[in-house]
Amino acid sequence: MPVSTQLLVGARIYSSHAPDATSMAVTDGIVSWVGDERAARALHPGADVVDLDGAFVAPAFVDTHVHITALGLNIVGLDLVGVGSLRECLDRLSSFAHLHRDAIIWGHGWDETTWPEGVPPTTSQLDEAAPGRAVYLSRVDAHSAVCSTALRQSIASLPDAAGYSPEGPLTVEAHHAARTEARSLLTTRQRSAARAAALDAIASRGVVAVHECGGPDISGLDDFRELLATSHGVEVRGYWGEAVADADEARHLLQSTGAHALGGDLFIDGSVGSHTAWLGEPYADQSGSTGKSYLGVAEIADHIRACTVAGIQSGFHVIGDAAVAAALDAFALVVDELGGPAVAALGHRLEHAEMMSDRDVARMASWGVIASVQPVFDALWGGTEGLYARRLGAERALTLNPFAKAASGGVPLAFGSDAPVTPVEPWAMLRAAVHHRAPASGISPRAAFSAATKGAWRAGGVRDGVAGTLNPGAPASYAVWDVGELVVDAPKDSVQRWSTDPRSRVPALPRLDDAPAPVLLRSVHRGSVVYER
């Protein structure tokens, strides 16, 4: 086949290879040249030339933690994110119920901590708003849900499950049972429409690859397989969260699910908002409670050992400090048995890892454990007056999501949204990582951008050194943005003069303050257009 080269000119290219580049050549889906436009035209006389009129060209984003179908159900269904009161939530449910006659009303995103009433909906209130209907409304963190009587009555074992409440939100095992039942009422058509809507929305944000975090209690195997078989320009890597006991079981599970790895949302604990994150000290607003643990150290170690022996990446959902410590105690057992290099070679992951101590950071760095984190959690719930402060107290709240400590300690960072828990908005995600509510925990724009591109590819097992860059030899996975001024900046607490000096040849990025967000014009993955405005 003849070689095809496209030459982008008149651009501002983000490339460490040539920080002042205005041109980039792409040959058969690979970045083949980056540099000055005059030289580009001379070196590529027969190329297809595209003038970008000053647009900013950067590596496309990767989101390392999403739930595609759940995100799509919010787009095409009952979206409760940002609802301002209990009354508004119930009114929105009532209106939706009148317009839609599906077997299940699936909604997501309510957050009672932002409402004047300060309490979640009750079963009786759901029944009044949607009489006789099966209703499943998950909290914004997706670790608890309120459910109608019609849905509850279809689950015979529900009253005996841990986390059951007759009128209030269902948590832990009761929530998992309710979610599984609600999910079974979704039709193939509903799931397909939701997936398409979610992938289209993701593509429109400059994201060309995602890590779907599925599992028995999250999306179910049918939906997971359907997603992995879906044809779309956005690349999907599947992470299946189910524990295994030995290497043969790990290999079989990987093959039978079609997953890329056995991790993601393999729950060790829950969430702070639902009081199910596993803490070392009790919640400030729930005396005596330290949350929930789903796996013990021995079970965690079994999974890590099995995956390591089988050559499979593993990972776990950990939010509370006790959960993080348990995971790392388990890693220590496996490191003692198999050796640090064998463990580090797989790039095992901890999802969320919101409460990392100095000792945790040192152990993660030593064993190459990647922190797959969500900066917008801090933007939404951090600080001295947010949800974390109410649940944990202000002092403890300011220790959450310590990105600077992790990065400076050598922990590889990868960024994601956990959509639909937070939206797929990569520039807002970077802004949250830089302008952390605990200023000493913020990282530089350059480090944040790397965690959402090169670091995210690495978290997905791509360790070729060029994925997530626009250096020669890298896959041509890039986004073209309409944006104003580009700057080289750093958090106030970590400014290094060399990095902001123009002579340092550090590539510039869009402003991450209150300036308008960049507007996506086009995204391309491995040379193929994924989105065009």
C-alpha positions in Angstrom: 0.0 0.0 0.0 1.3 3.5 -0.7 2.5 5.6 2.2 0.1 8.5 3.1 1.4 11.6 4.9 -0.7 14.4 6.2 1.0 17.6 7.2 -0.5 19.9 9.8 0.8 23.5 9.5 0.0 26.8 11.1 -0.4 25.2 14.5 1.0 25.3 18.0 2.2 21.8 18.7 2.6 20.5 22.3 5.7 18.3 21.9 8.7 17.9 24.2 10.7 17.0 21.1 10.2 20.4 19.6 8.4 22.8 22.0 8.3 25.6 19.4 6.9 23.4 16.7 4.3 24.8 14.3 4.0 21.7 12.1 3.5 18.0 12.5 3.6 15.2 9.9 1.5 12.1 10.3 2.3 9.0 8.2 0.0 6.0 8.3 -1.3 6.9 11.7 2.1 7.6 13.3 3.7 11.0 14.1 6.6 11.0 11.7 8.0 14.6 12.1 7.6 17.6 14.3 9.1 21.0 13.9 9.2 24.3 11.9 6.7 24.8 9.1 9.2 25.8 6.5 11.3 22.7 7.0 8.1 20.6 7.1 7.0 21.7 3.7 10.5 21.1 2.2 10.7 17.6 3.7 7.2 16.6 2.8 6.5 18.0 -0.8 3.7 15.5 -1.6 1.9 15.6 1.7 -1.8 16.5 2.2 -1.4 19.9 3.9 -3.9 21.0 6.5 -3.6 24.6 7.7 -4.9 24.9 11.3 -4.8 28.7 11.5 -3.1 28.9 14.9 -5.0 26.1 16.6 -3.4 24.2 19.5 -2.5 20.6 18.8 -1.9 18.3 21.8 -1.9 14.6 22.7 -5.5 13.5 23.1 -6.8 12.6 26.5 -7.3 9.2 28.1 -9.8 8.7 30.9 -8.7 5.9 33.2 -11.9 5.3 35.1 -15.4 5.4 33.5 -18.7 3.6 33.6 -19.9 4.0 30.0 -23.5 2.6 30.2 -24.2 4.4 33.4 -22.9 7.7 31.9 -25.1 7.1 28.9 -28.2 6.4 31.0 -27.6 9.9 32.6 -27.4 11.5 29.2 -30.5 9.8 27.7 -32.4 9.3 31.0 -33.0 10.8 34.4 -30.0 13.0 35.3 -30.1 14.2 38.9 -26.6 15.7 39.0 -26.8 19.3 40.3 -30.4 19.0 41.4 -30.8 21.7 44.1 -33.3 20.3 46.5 -35.3 17.2 47.6 -38.4 18.8 46.1 -36.7 19.4 42.8 -35.5 15.8 42.7 -39.0 14.4 43.3 -40.5 16.7 40.8 -38.0 15.7 38.2 -38.7 12.0 38.9 -42.5 12.6 38.6 -42.1 14.4 35.3 -39.8 11.6 33.9 -42.2 8.9 35.1 -45.1 10.5 33.2 -43.1 10.7 29.9 -41.4 7.3 30.0 -43.0 3.9 30.4 -39.8 1.7 30.6 -39.7 -1.2 33.1 -37.2 0.6 35.3 -36.7 4.3 36.0 -32.9 4.6 36.4 -31.6 7.9 37.7 -28.3 9.0 39.1 -26.6 12.0 40.8 -28.6 13.2 43.8 -26.5 14.7 46.6 -28.5 15.4 49.8 -25.5 17.3 51.3 -26.2 20.2 48.9 -29.9 20.4 49.5 -31.6 22.7 52.0 -33.6 19.8 53.4 -30.3 17.9 54.0 -31.9 14.5 53.7 -32.2 11.9 50.9 -35.5 10.9 49.3 -37.5 8.1 51.1 -39.1 5.0 49.7 -42.5 6.5 50.4 -41.6 9.8 48.6 -40.5 7.8 45.5 -43.8 5.8 45.5 -45.8 9.0 45.6 -43.8 10.6 42.8 -43.9 7.6 40.6 -46.8 5.3 41.8 -46.3 1.7 41.1 -43.1 2.1 39.2 -39.7 0.4 39.7 -37.4 3.3 40.6 -33.6 3.1 41.2 -31.9 6.4 42.0 -28.2 6.2 42.8 -26.4 8.8 44.9 -23.8 10.9 43.2 -21.0 8.6 44.4 -22.9 5.5 43.1 -22.3 3.7 46.4 -25.9 3.9 47.7 -29.3 4.3 46.2 -32.9 5.0 47.0 -35.4 2.6 45.6 -39.2 2.4 45.3 -41.4 -0.3 46.8 -42.0 -1.9 43.4 -38.3 -2.5 42.9 -37.7 -3.6 46.5 -40.5 -6.2 46.4 -38.9 -7.9 43.5 -35.8 -8.8 45.6 -37.0 -11.4 48.2 -33.7 -11.4 50.1 -33.3 -7.6 50.3 -34.5 -7.1 53.9 -31.9 -9.6 55.2 -29.0 -7.9 53.3 -26.4 -5.8 55.0 -27.0 -2.1 54.4 -30.8 -2.5 54.2 -33.1 0.3 55.2 -36.9 0.2 54.7 -37.2 4.0 53.9 -33.7 5.3 53.5 -30.8 4.7 51.0 -29.6 1.1 50.5 -25.8 0.6 51.0 -23.3 -2.2 50.7 -24.8 -5.6 49.9 -28.4 -4.3 49.8 -27.4 -1.7 47.3 -25.6 -4.2 45.2 -28.7 -6.4 45.1 -30.9 -3.5 44.1 -28.5 -2.4 41.4 -28.3 -5.9 40.0 -32.2 -6.1 39.9 -32.6 -2.7 38.4 -29.9 -3.5 35.8 -31.8 -6.6 34.8 -34.8 -4.5 33.8 -32.9 -2.5 31.3 -33.5 -3.6 27.7 -30.7 -4.3 25.2 -32.0 -1.3 23.3 -31.7 1.0 26.3 -28.1 -0.2 27.0 -27.1 0.2 23.4 -28.5 3.8 23.2 -26.8 4.7 26.4 -23.4 3.4 25.3 -23.6 5.2 22.0 -24.6 8.5 23.7 -21.8 8.2 26.2 -19.1 7.3 23.7 -20.2 10.2 21.4 -20.0 12.6 24.4 -16.6 11.3 25.4 -15.3 11.8 21.9 -16.6 15.4 21.9 -14.3 16.2 24.9 -11.0 15.3 23.2 -10.8 11.8 24.9 -9.9 9.0 22.5 -9.5 6.1 24.9 -11.2 5.1 28.2 -10.8 2.4 30.8 -14.2 0.9 31.6 -14.3 -0.3 35.2 -16.9 -3.0 35.2 -17.7 -5.8 37.6 -20.5 -8.1 38.9 -21.9 -5.4 41.2 -21.4 -2.5 38.7 -22.4 -3.1 35.1 -22.8 -6.9 34.8 -21.0 -9.2 32.4 -23.5 -8.9 29.6 -23.2 -5.1 29.4 -19.4 -5.4 29.8 -19.1 -7.7 26.8 -21.5 -5.7 24.7 -19.5 -2.6 25.4 -16.2 -4.2 24.4 -17.8 -5.4 21.2 -19.1 -1.9 20.3 -17.6 -0.3 17.3 -16.6 3.3 17.9 -13.7 5.6 17.4 -13.1 5.9 21.1 -10.9 2.9 22.3 -12.3 1.0 25.3 -10.0 -1.0 27.6 -12.0 -3.2 29.9 -11.2 -3.7 33.6 -13.2 -6.4 35.4 -13.4 -6.1 39.1 -13.8 -9.7 40.5 -11.4 -11.4 42.9 -9.5 -14.6 42.0 -7.6 -17.1 44.1 -5.0 -18.4 41.7 -3.3 -17.8 38.4 -5.4 -20.4 36.4 -8.6 -18.7 37.7 -7.2 -15.3 36.7 -6.3 -16.4 33.2 -9.8 -18.0 32.7 -11.6 -15.0 34.0 -9.6 -12.6 31.8 -10.4 -14.8 28.7 -14.1 -15.3 29.5 -14.8 -11.7 30.2 -12.6 -10.2 27.3 -11.1 -7.8 29.9 -7.7 -6.1 29.5 -7.0 -6.5 33.2 -8.6 -7.8 36.5 -9.0 -4.6 38.5 -10.7 -1.3 38.4 -13.6 -1.3 40.7 -12.7 -4.4 42.7 -14.1 -3.0 45.9 -12.0 -3.0 49.1 -14.3 -0.3 50.4 -17.0 2.2 49.4 -17.2 6.0 49.4 -16.9 8.8 51.9 -20.3 10.3 50.9 -22.2 7.1 51.6 -20.2 6.5 54.9 -18.8 3.2 53.4 -15.2 4.2 52.8 -13.0 2.1 55.2 -11.4 4.5 57.7 -8.8 4.0 60.4 -10.7 6.5 62.7 -14.5 6.9 62.9 -16.5 9.3 60.8 -17.0 12.7 62.3 -20.7 12.7 61.6 -21.4 9.0 62.3 -20.1 8.2 65.7 -18.4 4.8 66.0 -18.5 4.0 62.3 -15.4 3.3 60.3 -17.2 2.3 57.1 -17.1 -1.0 55.3 -14.4 -3.4 54.2 -15.3 -5.9 51.4 -12.0 -7.7 51.2 -9.4 -8.6 53.9 -5.6 -8.5 53.4 -5.4 -12.3 52.7 -8.0 -12.1 49.9 -6.4 -9.0 48.4 -3.0 -10.7 48.5 -4.4 -13.8 46.8 -5.7 -11.7 43.9 -2.4 -9.8 43.5 -0.4 -13.0 43.6 -2.7 -14.8 41.1 -2.6 -11.9 38.7 1.2 -11.4 39.0 1.9 -15.0 38.4 -0.4 -15.0 35.4 1.2 -11.8 34.0 -2.1 -9.8 34.4 -2.5 -6.3 35.7 -4.6 -6.1 38.8 -6.2 -3.2 40.7 -8.6 -2.3 43.5 -11.0 0.4 44.5 -9.7 2.1 47.7 -10.8 5.4 49.2 -10.4 5.3 53.0 -7.0 5.2 54.7 -7.7 1.7 56.1 -8.5 0.4 52.7 -5.3 1.9 51.1 -3.2 0.4 54.0 -4.9 -3.0 53.6 -4.1 -3.1 49.9 -0.5 -2.2 50.5 -0.1 -4.7 53.3 -1.3 -7.3 50.8 1.2 -6.0 48.2 3.9 -6.4 50.8 3.1 -10.0 51.3 3.3 -10.7 47.5 6.5 -8.7 47.2 8.1 -10.8 49.9 7.1 -13.9 48.1 7.6 -13.0 44.4 10.0 -10.0 44.6 9.5 -6.3 44.0 10.5 -6.4 40.3 7.9 -9.1 39.4 5.2 -7.0 41.0 6.3 -3.7 39.6 6.5 -5.1 36.1 2.7 -5.4 35.9 1.9 -1.8 36.9 -0.9 -2.8 39.3 -3.3 0.0 40.2 -5.1 1.6 43.1 -8.3 3.4 42.0 -9.1 6.7 43.8 -6.6 6.2 46.6 -7.9 9.4 48.2 -6.2 8.9 51.6 -2.5 8.2 51.1 -0.1 8.5 54.1 3.6 9.1 53.7 4.2 5.4 54.3 1.6 4.5 51.6 3.3 6.7 49.1 6.7 5.2 49.8 5.4 1.7 49.4 3.5 2.5 46.2 6.5 4.1 44.6 8.8 1.2 45.6 6.5 -1.4 44.0 5.4 0.7 40.9 1.8 0.8 42.0 -0.1 3.4 39.9 -2.6 5.8 41.5 -5.6 6.2 39.2 -7.2 9.3 40.7 -10.0 11.7 40.1 -9.1 15.4 40.7 -12.7 16.6 40.4 -13.5 14.8 43.6 -11.5 17.5 45.4 -13.1 20.3 43.4 -16.6 19.0 44.3 -16.2 17.8 47.9 -12.8 19.0 49.2 -11.8 22.0 51.4 -12.8 22.9 54.9 -16.5 23.3 54.3 -17.3 20.6 51.7 -18.6 17.1 52.0 -15.3 15.6 53.1 -15.1 18.1 56.0 -18.6 17.2 57.1 -17.9 13.5 57.0 -14.4 13.5 58.3 -13.7 16.9 60.0 -11.9 19.8 58.4 -8.4 18.7 59.4 -8.7 15.2 58.0 -10.5 16.5 54.9 -7.5 18.6 53.8 -5.4 15.5 53.7 -7.4 13.8 50.9 -6.2 13.5 47.3 -2.6 14.4 48.1 -1.4 14.6 44.4 1.7 16.6 45.1 2.8 14.2 47.9 2.2 11.2 45.7 3.9 12.7 42.6 7.0 14.0 44.5 7.3 10.6 46.2 7.5 8.8 42.9 4.0 7.4 42.6 2.9 7.2 38.9 -0.4 9.2 38.5 -3.1 8.7 36.0 -6.3 10.8 35.8 -9.9 9.8 35.2 -13.4 11.1 35.9 -15.3 8.1 37.3 -18.1 9.2 35.1 -20.9 9.6 35.7 -19.8 10.4 39.3 -18.0 13.4 37.8 -18.3 14.7 34.2 -15.9 13.9 31.4 -14.4 17.4 31.2 -10.6 17.0 30.9 -9.6 20.6 31.2 -11.8 21.1 34.3 -10.1 17.9 35.7 -6.6 19.4 35.1 -7.7 22.7 36.7 -8.9 20.8 39.8 -5.5 19.0 40.0 -3.6 22.3 39.8 -5.9 24.5 41.9 -6.4 21.9 44.7 -8.5 23.0 47.7 -5.5 22.2 49.9 -2.9 24.3 48.0 0.1 22.2 49.0 -1.5 19.2 47.3 -1.8 20.8 43.8 0.6 19.8 41.0 1.9 21.7 38.0 -0.1 22.0 34.8 2.5 20.0 33.0 2.4 17.2 35.5 -1.4 17.2 35.4 -1.5 17.1 31.6 1.0 14.2 31.7 -1.2 12.2 34.1 -4.2 12.6 31.7 -2.2 11.6 28.6 1.1 9.7 28.9 0.5 8.6 32.4 -3.0 7.4 31.5 -1.6 5.3 28.6 1.0 3.8 31.0 -1.8 3.0 33.5 -3.5 1.0 30.7 -0.3 -1.1 30.1 1.1 0.9 27.2 4.7 1.4 28.2 6.4 2.3 24.9 7.6 5.7 26.1 5.9 7.6 23.3 2.1 7.0 23.7 0.5 10.1 25.0 3.1 12.4 23.4 3.5 14.0 19.9 7.1 13.0 19.5 8.2 11.2 16.3 7.2 7.5 16.5 4.2 8.1 18.7 0.7 7.0 17.6 -1.1 10.0 16.0 -3.6 10.3 18.8 -4.2 14.0 19.2 -6.8 16.8 19.6 -7.0 20.1 17.9 -8.2 23.0 20.1 -9.4 26.5 19.6 -7.7 28.4 22.5 -6.2 31.7 23.3 -3.0 32.3 25.2 -0.6 29.4 26.0 1.5 29.6 29.1 4.1 27.7 31.1 2.9 27.8 34.7 3.3 26.0 38.1 1.6 26.0 41.5 2.8 28.8 43.7 4.2 26.3 46.2 6.3 24.5 43.7 7.5 27.0 41.1 10.9 26.3 39.7 12.5 29.2 37.8 13.9 27.0 35.1 10.4 25.6 34.2 8.9 29.0 33.5 11.8 30.6 31.7 11.2 30.6 27.9 14.8 29.3 27.4 13.8 26.1 29.2 11.9 25.0 26.1 9.1 23.6 28.1 6.0 23.3 25.9 3.2 25.6 26.8 -0.4 24.8 27.8 -3.7 26.7 27.9 -4.3 28.7 31.0 -5.9 26.7 33.8 -7.3 29.6 35.8 -10.6 31.3 35.1 -9.9 31.7 31.3 -12.5 30.1 29.0 -11.9 26.4 28.4 -10.4 25.3 25.1 -13.0 24.4 22.4 -12.4 21.1 20.6 -12.2 21.3 16.9 -11.1 17.7 16.0 -9.9 14.6 17.7 -7.9 11.9 16.0 -6.9 8.4 17.3 -4.1 6.5 15.5 -4.6 8.7 12.4 -8.4 8.3 12.2 -10.8 11.1 13.0 -12.9 10.4 16.1 -14.7 13.8 16.4 -15.0 16.8 14.1 -16.8 20.0 15.2 
